[in-house]
Amino acid sequence: TKIKNNISDAIVSVYPAPAKEYFGTGASTLVDLRKGTSKIRNVDTWLGFNTSEVVIKTQLTKPLKASKITLSSFSSQGGWIFSPYMVSVFSGTEQVGQYSNKDAHKKEETGMKMIEIPIELKEYKSLKIVVHNLEKMPDWHPNKGNLPWFFIDELIIE
């Protein structure tokens, strides 16, 4: 993926914090311009979460005209890692974009995915991105009924 806007100097916070074993380099992992690979253990390129939702707040150093947010994720259902179910984007209290993955509960191949969320075309100084996990793993999964993991590693604003 070609990066049009380098936001590596943005102030980023993530709540709740990622799991300690998948902490990457903290919130800055999302804007460090280092793409993760299919290796997720003992690396500093992925943030792993076992929560129902994660809130990412970004404060840009200068206003940026944008129409899309891209969030890089990893899925490995055999490893209990599913794609996010929904991603909502806010500017202040106004929702400016949303992505819904109605197939998040279905079987899919292991791999990395770039989730594209269209947002209202305008200038932004800060954004809040809420990543929603599936409530539970589907009935076909050996760990059915339990909360799955999700992994993210880059946030692109363009």
TIRO-2110 file (N, C-alpha, C; in Angstrom, 1 decimal):
// TIRO-2110
0.8, -1.2, 0.0, N, 1, A
0.0, 0.0, 0.0, CA, 1, A
0.9, 1.2, 0.0, C, 1, A
0.6, 2.1, -0.9, N, 2, A
1.4, 3.4, -1.0, CA, 2, A
0.7, 4.4, 0.0, C, 2, A
1.6, 5.0, 0.8, N, 3, A
1.1, 6.0, 1.8, CA, 3, A
1.2, 7.4, 1.2, C, 3, A
0.0, 8.0, 1.2, N, 4, A
0.0, 9.4, 0.6, CA, 4, A
0.3, 10.4, 1.7, C, 4, A
-0.2, 10.1, 2.9, N, 5, A
0.0, 11.1, 4.0, CA, 5, A
0.7, 10.4, 5.2, C, 5, A
1.9, 10.9, 5.5, N, 6, A
2.7, 10.4, 6.6, CA, 6, A
2.2, 11.0, 7.9, C, 6, A
1.5, 10.2, 8.7, N, 7, A
1.0, 10.7, 10.0, CA, 7, A
1.8, 10.1, 11.1, C, 7, A
3.0, 9.7, 10.9, N, 8, A
3.8, 9.1, 11.9, CA, 8, A
4.1, 10.0, 13.1, C, 8, A
3.9, 11.3, 12.9, N, 9, A
4.1, 12.3, 14.0, CA, 9, A
2.8, 12.6, 14.8, C, 9, A
1.7, 11.9, 14.4, N, 10, A
0.5, 12.1, 15.1, CA, 10, A
0.6, 11.6, 16.6, C, 10, A
-0.2, 12.2, 17.4, N, 11, A
-0.4, 11.7, 18.8, CA, 11, A
-1.5, 10.7, 18.8, C, 11, A
-1.2, 9.4, 19.2, N, 12, A
-2.2, 8.4, 19.1, CA, 12, A
-2.3, 7.7, 20.5, C, 12, A
-3.6, 7.5, 20.8, N, 13, A
-3.9, 6.7, 22.1, CA, 13, A
-4.8, 5.6, 21.7, C, 13, A
-4.7, 4.5, 22.5, N, 14, A
-5.5, 3.3, 22.3, CA, 14, A
-6.1, 2.9, 23.7, C, 14, A
-7.4, 2.7, 23.7, N, 15, A
-8.0, 2.3, 25.0, CA, 15, A
-9.1, 1.2, 24.7, C, 15, A
-9.0, 0.1, 25.4, N, 16, A
-8.0, -0.3, 26.4, CA, 16, A
-6.7, -0.6, 25.7, C, 16, A
-5.7, -0.8, 26.5, N, 17, A
-4.3, -1.1, 26.0, CA, 17, A
-4.4, -2.5, 25.4, C, 17, A
-3.5, -2.7, 24.4, N, 18, A
-3.5, -4.1, 23.8, CA, 18, A
-3.0, -5.1, 24.9, C, 18, A
-3.2, -6.4, 24.6, N, 19, A
-2.7, -7.4, 25.5, CA, 19, A
-1.2, -7.3, 25.6, C, 19, A
-0.6, -7.6, 26.8, N, 20, A
0.8, -7.4, 27.0, CA, 20, A
1.7, -8.2, 26.1, C, 20, A
1.2, -9.4, 25.7, N, 21, A
2.0, -10.3, 24.8, CA, 21, A
1.9, -9.8, 23.3, C, 21, A
1.0, -8.9, 23.0, N, 22, A
0.8, -8.4, 21.7, CA, 22, A
0.7, -6.8, 21.7, C, 22, A
1.7, -6.2, 22.4, N, 23, A
1.7, -4.8, 22.7, CA, 23, A
2.4, -4.0, 21.6, C, 23, A
3.0, -4.6, 20.7, N, 24, A
3.8, -3.9, 19.6, CA, 24, A
4.7, -2.9, 20.3, C, 24, A
4.7, -1.6, 19.8, N, 25, A
5.5, -0.6, 20.5, CA, 25, A
4.5, 0.4, 21.1, C, 25, A
3.3, -0.1, 21.5, N, 26, A
2.3, 0.8, 22.1, CA, 26, A
1.4, 1.4, 20.9, C, 26, A
0.7, 2.4, 21.3, N, 27, A
-0.2, 3.1, 20.3, CA, 27, A
0.5, 3.5, 19.0, C, 27, A
1.8, 3.9, 19.2, N, 28, A
2.5, 4.4, 18.0, CA, 28, A
2.7, 3.3, 16.9, C, 28, A
2.5, 2.1, 17.3, N, 29, A
2.5, 1.0, 16.3, CA, 29, A
1.6, 1.2, 15.1, C, 29, A
0.5, 1.9, 15.4, N, 30, A
-0.5, 2.2, 14.4, CA, 30, A
-0.1, 3.2, 13.3, C, 30, A
1.0, 4.0, 13.6, N, 31, A
1.4, 5.1, 12.7, CA, 31, A
2.9, 5.0, 12.4, C, 31, A
3.5, 3.9, 12.7, N, 32, A
5.0, 3.8, 12.5, CA, 32, A
5.4, 3.4, 11.1, C, 32, A
4.5, 3.2, 10.2, N, 33, A
4.8, 2.9, 8.8, CA, 33, A
5.6, 1.6, 8.6, C, 33, A
5.4, 0.7, 9.6, N, 34, A
6.0, -0.7, 9.6, CA, 34, A
4.9, -1.7, 9.5, C, 34, A
4.7, -2.3, 8.4, N, 35, A
3.6, -3.3, 8.2, CA, 35, A
4.0, -4.6, 8.8, C, 35, A
3.0, -5.1, 9.5, N, 36, A
3.2, -6.4, 10.1, CA, 36, A
3.2, -7.5, 9.1, C, 36, A
3.6, -8.7, 9.4, N, 37, A
3.6, -9.9, 8.6, CA, 37, A
2.7, -10.9, 9.2, C, 37, A
2.7, -12.1, 8.6, N, 38, A
1.8, -13.2, 9.2, CA, 38, A
2.4, -13.7, 10.5, C, 38, A
3.6, -13.3, 10.9, N, 39, A
4.2, -13.6, 12.2, CA, 39, A
3.6, -12.6, 13.2, C, 39, A
3.0, -13.1, 14.2, N, 40, A
2.4, -12.2, 15.3, CA, 40, A
3.0, -12.4, 16.6, C, 40, A
3.7, -13.5, 16.9, N, 41, A
4.3, -13.7, 18.2, CA, 41, A
5.7, -13.1, 18.2, C, 41, A
6.1, -12.5, 19.3, N, 42, A
7.4, -12.0, 19.6, CA, 42, A
7.9, -11.0, 18.5, C, 42, A
6.9, -10.1, 18.1, N, 43, A
7.2, -9.0, 17.1, CA, 43, A
6.6, -7.8, 17.7, C, 43, A
7.1, -6.6, 17.2, N, 44, A
6.6, -5.3, 17.7, CA, 44, A
5.8, -4.6, 16.6, C, 44, A
5.2, -5.3, 15.7, N, 45, A
4.5, -4.7, 14.6, CA, 45, A
2.9, -4.9, 14.7, C, 45, A
2.4, -5.6, 15.7, N, 46, A
1.0, -5.9, 15.8, CA, 46, A
0.5, -5.5, 17.2, C, 46, A
-0.7, -5.0, 17.2, N, 47, A
-1.4, -4.8, 18.5, CA, 47, A
-2.5, -5.9, 18.5, C, 47, A
-2.6, -6.6, 19.6, N, 48, A
-3.6, -7.7, 19.7, CA, 48, A
-4.6, -7.4, 20.9, C, 48, A
-5.8, -7.6, 20.6, N, 49, A
-6.9, -7.3, 21.6, CA, 49, A
-7.8, -8.4, 21.8, C, 49, A
-8.3, -8.7, 23.0, N, 50, A
-9.3, -9.7, 23.3, CA, 50, A
-10.4, -8.9, 24.1, C, 50, A
-10.9, -7.9, 23.5, N, 51, A
-11.9, -7.1, 24.1, CA, 51, A
-13.1, -6.9, 23.1, C, 51, A
-14.2, -6.4, 23.6, N, 52, A
-15.3, -6.2, 22.7, CA, 52, A
-15.1, -4.9, 21.7, C, 52, A
-14.4, -3.9, 22.2, N, 53, A
-14.1, -2.8, 21.3, CA, 53, A
-12.9, -2.1, 21.8, C, 53, A
-12.3, -1.3, 20.9, N, 54, A
-11.1, -0.6, 21.1, CA, 54, A
-11.3, 0.8, 20.5, C, 54, A
-10.9, 1.9, 21.3, N, 55, A
-11.1, 3.2, 20.8, CA, 55, A
-9.6, 3.8, 20.5, C, 55, A
-9.5, 4.2, 19.3, N, 56, A
-8.2, 4.8, 18.9, CA, 56, A
-8.4, 6.3, 18.7, C, 56, A
-7.7, 7.1, 19.3, N, 57, A
-7.8, 8.6, 19.1, CA, 57, A
-6.5, 9.1, 18.5, C, 57, A
-6.7, 9.9, 17.4, N, 58, A
-5.5, 10.4, 16.7, CA, 58, A
-5.6, 12.0, 16.7, C, 58, A
-4.5, 12.6, 17.1, N, 59, A
-4.4, 14.1, 17.0, CA, 59, A
-3.3, 14.3, 16.0, C, 59, A
-3.7, 14.9, 14.9, N, 60, A
-2.7, 15.2, 13.8, CA, 60, A
-2.0, 16.5, 14.1, C, 60, A
-0.7, 16.6, 13.6, N, 61, A
0.1, 17.8, 13.9, CA, 61, A
-0.4, 19.0, 13.0, C, 61, A
-1.1, 18.7, 11.9, N, 62, A
-1.7, 19.7, 11.1, CA, 62, A
-2.9, 19.2, 10.4, C, 62, A
-3.9, 20.0, 10.1, N, 63, A
-5.1, 19.5, 9.5, CA, 63, A
-4.9, 18.8, 8.2, C, 63, A
-5.7, 17.8, 7.9, N, 64, A
-5.5, 16.9, 6.8, CA, 64, A
-6.8, 16.7, 6.1, C, 64, A
-6.9, 17.0, 4.8, N, 65, A
-8.1, 16.7, 4.0, CA, 65, A
-8.1, 15.2, 3.7, C, 65, A
-9.2, 14.6, 4.0, N, 66, A
-9.2, 13.1, 3.9, CA, 66, A
-10.6, 12.7, 3.5, C, 66, A
-10.7, 11.5, 2.8, N, 67, A
-12.0, 10.9, 2.5, CA, 67, A
-12.0, 9.4, 2.8, C, 67, A
-10.9, 8.9, 3.4, N, 68, A
-10.9, 7.5, 3.7, CA, 68, A
-9.9, 7.2, 4.8, C, 68, A
-10.3, 6.2, 5.6, N, 69, A
-9.4, 5.7, 6.7, CA, 69, A
-9.2, 4.2, 6.3, C, 69, A
-7.9, 3.8, 6.4, N, 70, A
-7.6, 2.3, 6.1, CA, 70, A
-7.0, 1.8, 7.4, C, 70, A
-7.5, 0.7, 7.8, N, 71, A
-7.0, 0.0, 9.0, CA, 71, A
-6.5, -1.4, 8.6, C, 71, A
-5.2, -1.7, 8.9, N, 72, A
-4.7, -3.0, 8.5, CA, 72, A
-5.0, -4.0, 9.7, C, 72, A
-5.5, -5.1, 9.3, N, 73, A
-5.8, -6.1, 10.3, CA, 73, A
-5.3, -7.5, 9.9, C, 73, A
-5.3, -8.4, 10.8, N, 74, A
-4.8, -9.8, 10.5, CA, 74, A
-5.9, -10.8, 11.1, C, 74, A
-6.2, -11.8, 10.3, N, 75, A
-7.2, -12.8, 10.7, CA, 75, A
-6.5, -14.2, 10.6, C, 75, A
-6.7, -15.0, 11.7, N, 76, A
-6.3, -16.4, 11.7, CA, 76, A
-7.3, -17.1, 12.6, C, 76, A
-8.4, -17.5, 12.0, N, 77, A
-9.5, -18.1, 12.9, CA, 77, A
-9.0, -19.3, 13.6, C, 77, A
-8.1, -20.1, 13.1, N, 78, A
-7.6, -21.3, 13.8, CA, 78, A
-6.8, -20.8, 15.0, C, 78, A
-6.3, -19.6, 15.0, N, 79, A
-5.6, -19.1, 16.2, CA, 79, A
-6.5, -18.2, 17.0, C, 79, A
-7.8, -18.2, 16.7, N, 80, A
-8.9, -17.5, 17.5, CA, 80, A
-8.9, -16.0, 17.2, C, 80, A
-8.3, -15.6, 16.0, N, 81, A
-8.2, -14.2, 15.6, CA, 81, A
-9.1, -14.0, 14.5, C, 81, A
-10.1, -13.1, 14.7, N, 82, A
-11.1, -12.8, 13.7, CA, 82, A
-11.0, -11.4, 13.2, C, 82, A
-11.5, -11.1, 12.0, N, 83, A
-11.6, -9.7, 11.5, CA, 83, A
-12.6, -8.9, 12.4, C, 83, A
-12.3, -7.6, 12.5, N, 84, A
-13.3, -6.7, 13.2, CA, 84, A
-14.6, -6.8, 12.6, C, 84, A
-15.7, -6.7, 13.4, N, 85, A
-17.1, -6.7, 12.9, CA, 85, A
-17.5, -5.4, 12.4, C, 85, A
-17.0, -4.3, 13.0, N, 86, A
-17.4, -3.0, 12.6, CA, 86, A
-16.4, -2.0, 13.0, C, 86, A
-16.2, -0.9, 12.2, N, 87, A
-15.3, 0.2, 12.5, CA, 87, A
-16.1, 1.5, 12.3, C, 87, A
-16.2, 2.3, 13.4, N, 88, A
-16.9, 3.6, 13.3, CA, 88, A
-15.8, 4.7, 13.4, C, 88, A
-16.0, 5.8, 12.6, N, 89, A
-15.1, 6.9, 12.7, CA, 89, A
-15.8, 8.2, 13.1, C, 89, A
-15.2, 8.9, 14.0, N, 90, A
-15.9, 10.1, 14.5, CA, 90, A
-14.9, 11.3, 14.4, C, 90, A
-15.5, 12.5, 14.2, N, 91, A
-14.7, 13.8, 14.3, CA, 91, A
-15.5, 14.5, 15.3, C, 91, A
-14.9, 14.7, 16.5, N, 92, A
-15.6, 15.3, 17.6, CA, 92, A
-16.7, 14.3, 18.0, C, 92, A
-18.0, 14.8, 18.1, N, 93, A
-19.1, 13.8, 18.4, CA, 93, A
-19.8, 13.4, 17.2, C, 93, A
-19.4, 13.9, 16.0, N, 94, A
-20.1, 13.5, 14.8, CA, 94, A
-19.5, 12.3, 14.1, C, 94, A
-20.4, 11.3, 13.8, N, 95, A
-19.9, 10.1, 13.1, CA, 95, A
-19.7, 10.5, 11.6, C, 95, A
-18.5, 10.3, 11.1, N, 96, A
-18.2, 10.7, 9.7, CA, 96, A
-18.0, 9.5, 8.8, C, 96, A
-18.0, 8.3, 9.3, N, 97, A
-17.8, 7.1, 8.5, CA, 97, A
-18.0, 5.8, 9.3, C, 97, A
-18.3, 4.7, 8.5, N, 98, A
-18.5, 3.4, 9.2, CA, 98, A
-18.3, 2.3, 8.2, C, 98, A
-17.7, 1.2, 8.7, N, 99, A
-17.5, 0.0, 7.9, CA, 99, A
-18.2, -1.1, 8.7, C, 99, A
-18.9, -2.0, 8.0, N, 100, A
-19.5, -3.1, 8.7, CA, 100, A
-19.2, -4.4, 7.9, C, 100, A
-18.7, -5.4, 8.6, N, 101, A
-18.3, -6.6, 8.0, CA, 101, A
-19.3, -7.7, 8.5, C, 101, A
-20.4, -7.8, 7.7, N, 102, A
-21.4, -8.7, 8.1, CA, 102, A
-21.0, -10.2, 8.0, C, 102, A
-19.8, -10.4, 7.4, N, 103, A
-19.3, -11.8, 7.2, CA, 103, A
-18.2, -12.1, 8.2, C, 103, A
-18.0, -11.3, 9.2, N, 104, A
-16.9, -11.5, 10.2, CA, 104, A
-17.1, -12.9, 10.9, C, 104, A
-18.3, -13.4, 11.0, N, 105, A
-18.5, -14.7, 11.7, CA, 105, A
-18.3, -15.9, 10.7, C, 105, A
-18.1, -15.6, 9.4, N, 106, A
-18.0, -16.7, 8.5, CA, 106, A
-16.5, -17.2, 8.4, C, 106, A
-16.3, -18.4, 7.9, N, 107, A
-14.9, -18.9, 7.7, CA, 107, A
-14.2, -18.1, 6.7, C, 107, A
-12.9, -17.8, 6.9, N, 108, A
-12.1, -17.1, 5.9, CA, 108, A
-10.7, -17.5, 6.0, C, 108, A
-9.9, -17.3, 5.0, N, 109, A
-8.5, -17.7, 5.0, CA, 109, A
-7.7, -16.8, 5.9, C, 109, A
-6.7, -17.4, 6.4, N, 110, A
-5.7, -16.6, 7.3, CA, 110, A
-5.1, -15.6, 6.4, C, 110, A
-4.9, -14.4, 6.9, N, 111, A
-4.2, -13.4, 6.1, CA, 111, A
-4.4, -12.0, 6.6, C, 111, A
-3.7, -11.1, 6.0, N, 112, A
-3.8, -9.7, 6.3, CA, 112, A
-4.9, -9.0, 5.4, C, 112, A
-5.6, -8.1, 6.0, N, 113, A
-6.6, -7.4, 5.3, CA, 113, A
-6.5, -5.9, 5.5, C, 113, A
-6.8, -5.1, 4.5, N, 114, A
-6.8, -3.7, 4.6, CA, 114, A
-8.3, -3.3, 4.6, C, 114, A
-8.8, -2.8, 5.7, N, 115, A
-10.2, -2.4, 5.9, CA, 115, A
-10.3, -0.9, 5.5, C, 115, A
-11.0, -0.6, 4.5, N, 116, A
-11.2, 0.7, 4.0, CA, 116, A
-12.6, 1.3, 4.5, C, 116, A
-12.5, 2.4, 5.2, N, 117, A
-13.7, 3.1, 5.7, CA, 117, A
-13.8, 4.4, 5.0, C, 117, A
-14.8, 4.6, 4.2, N, 118, A
-15.0, 5.9, 3.6, CA, 118, A
-15.5, 6.9, 4.6, C, 118, A
-15.0, 8.1, 4.6, N, 119, A
-15.4, 9.1, 5.5, CA, 119, A
-15.8, 10.4, 4.7, C, 119, A
-16.5, 11.3, 5.4, N, 120, A
-16.9, 12.5, 4.7, CA, 120, A
-15.6, 13.3, 4.3, C, 120, A
-15.6, 13.7, 3.0, N, 121, A
-14.5, 14.5, 2.5, CA, 121, A
-14.4, 15.9, 3.2, C, 121, A
-13.5, 16.1, 4.0, N, 122, A
-13.2, 17.4, 4.7, CA, 122, A
-11.9, 17.4, 5.4, C, 122, A
-11.6, 18.5, 6.0, N, 123, A
-10.3, 18.6, 6.7, CA, 123, A
-10.5, 18.2, 8.1, C, 123, A
-9.5, 17.3, 8.6, N, 124, A
-9.6, 16.8, 10.0, CA, 124, A
-8.3, 17.1, 10.7, C, 124, A
-8.5, 17.4, 12.0, N, 125, A
-7.3, 17.7, 12.9, CA, 125, A
-7.2, 16.5, 13.9, C, 125, A
-8.3, 15.9, 14.2, N, 126, A
-8.4, 14.7, 15.1, CA, 126, A
-9.5, 13.8, 14.7, C, 126, A
-9.3, 12.5, 14.9, N, 127, A
-10.3, 11.5, 14.6, CA, 127, A
-10.3, 10.5, 15.8, C, 127, A
-11.5, 9.9, 15.9, N, 128, A
-11.7, 8.8, 16.9, CA, 128, A
-12.2, 7.6, 16.1, C, 128, A
-11.5, 6.5, 16.2, N, 129, A
-11.8, 5.3, 15.5, CA, 129, A
-12.2, 4.2, 16.5, C, 129, A
-13.4, 3.7, 16.4, N, 130, A
-13.9, 2.6, 17.3, CA, 130, A
-13.9, 1.3, 16.6, C, 130, A
-13.1, 0.4, 17.0, N, 131, A
-13.1, -1.0, 16.4, CA, 131, A
-13.9, -1.9, 17.2, C, 131, A
-14.9, -2.5, 16.6, N, 132, A
-15.8, -3.4, 17.3, CA, 132, A
-15.5, -4.9, 16.9, C, 132, A
-15.4, -5.7, 17.9, N, 133, A
-15.1, -7.1, 17.8, CA, 133, A
-16.4, -7.9, 17.7, C, 133, A
-16.4, -9.1, 17.2, N, 134, A
-17.5, -10.0, 17.3, CA, 134, A
-17.8, -10.2, 18.8, C, 134, A
-19.1, -10.4, 19.1, N, 135, A
-19.4, -10.7, 20.5, CA, 135, A
-18.9, -12.0, 21.0, C, 135, A
-18.9, -13.0, 20.0, N, 136, A
-18.4, -14.3, 20.4, CA, 136, A
-18.1, -15.1, 19.1, C, 136, A
-17.2, -16.1, 19.3, N, 137, A
-16.9, -16.9, 18.1, CA, 137, A
-18.1, -17.7, 17.7, C, 137, A
-18.3, -17.9, 16.4, N, 138, A
-19.5, -18.6, 15.9, CA, 138, A
-19.5, -20.1, 16.3, C, 138, A
-20.7, -20.7, 16.1, N, 139, A
-20.9, -22.1, 16.5, CA, 139, A
-20.0, -23.1, 15.8, C, 139, A
-19.6, -22.8, 14.6, N, 140, A
-18.7, -23.7, 13.9, CA, 140, A
-17.3, -23.8, 14.4, C, 140, A
-16.9, -22.8, 15.2, N, 141, A
-15.5, -22.7, 15.7, CA, 141, A
-15.3, -23.6, 17.0, C, 141, A
-14.2, -24.2, 17.1, N, 142, A
-13.9, -25.1, 18.3, CA, 142, A
-14.0, -24.3, 19.6, C, 142, A
-13.8, -23.0, 19.6, N, 143, A
-13.9, -22.2, 20.8, CA, 143, A
-15.2, -21.3, 20.8, C, 143, A
-16.2, -21.9, 20.2, N, 144, A
-17.5, -21.2, 20.1, CA, 144, A
-17.9, -20.6, 21.4, C, 144, A
-18.6, -19.4, 21.2, N, 145, A
-19.1, -18.7, 22.4, CA, 145, A
-18.2, -17.8, 23.1, C, 145, A
-16.9, -17.9, 22.9, N, 146, A
-15.9, -17.1, 23.6, CA, 146, A
-15.6, -15.9, 22.7, C, 146, A
-15.1, -14.9, 23.3, N, 147, A
-14.7, -13.6, 22.6, CA, 147, A
-13.4, -13.9, 21.8, C, 147, A
-13.5, -13.6, 20.5, N, 148, A
-12.3, -13.7, 19.7, CA, 148, A
-11.3, -12.6, 19.9, C, 148, A
-10.1, -12.8, 19.4, N, 149, A
-9.0, -11.8, 19.3, CA, 149, A
-9.2, -11.0, 18.0, C, 149, A
-8.7, -9.8, 18.0, N, 150, A
-8.4, -9.1, 16.7, CA, 150, A
-7.1, -8.4, 16.8, C, 150, A
-6.5, -8.3, 15.6, N, 151, A
-5.1, -7.7, 15.5, CA, 151, A
-5.1, -6.6, 14.5, C, 151, A
-4.5, -5.4, 14.9, N, 152, A
-4.4, -4.3, 13.9, CA, 152, A
-2.9, -3.8, 14.0, C, 152, A
-2.5, -3.2, 12.9, N, 153, A
-1.1, -2.7, 12.9, CA, 153, A
-0.8, -1.4, 12.2, C, 153, A
-1.7, -0.9, 11.4, N, 154, A
-1.4, 0.4, 10.7, CA, 154, A
-2.7, 1.1, 10.5, C, 154, A
-2.7, 2.4, 10.7, N, 155, A
-3.8, 3.3, 10.4, CA, 155, A
-3.4, 4.3, 9.4, C, 155, A
-4.1, 4.3, 8.3, N, 156, A
-3.8, 5.2, 7.2, CA, 156, A
-4.9, 6.2, 6.9, C, 156, A
-4.6, 7.5, 6.8, N, 157, A
-5.6, 8.5, 6.6, CA, 157, A
-5.3, 9.1, 5.2, C, 157, A
-6.3, 9.0, 4.3, N, 158, A
-6.1, 9.6, 3.0, CA, 158, A
-7.4, 10.2, 2.5, C, 158, A
END
